[in-house]
């Protein structure tokens, strides 16, 4: 896990983010959600908007292996039910 931790620190460092922005690197992000009443869908769209124009928003039934392969970031959200 040390290698993964080092990679995460490097990717999230301000220097890396500045360099990536300067070089025009766009992160491929996919926001996948399951929504019963539309609230989670609205949050998923807001998250994708915050990530940037390269983020895709898809419901779980629309997510495919091809879509997720090569993504730099996958965000998953679902409804919470409590009875």
Secondary structure, DSSP 8 states (H G I E B T S, - for coil): -HHHHHHHHHHTSHHHHHHHHHTT----EEEEE--SSSHHHHHHHHHHHHH-TTEEEEEGGG--HHHHTT-SEEEEE------
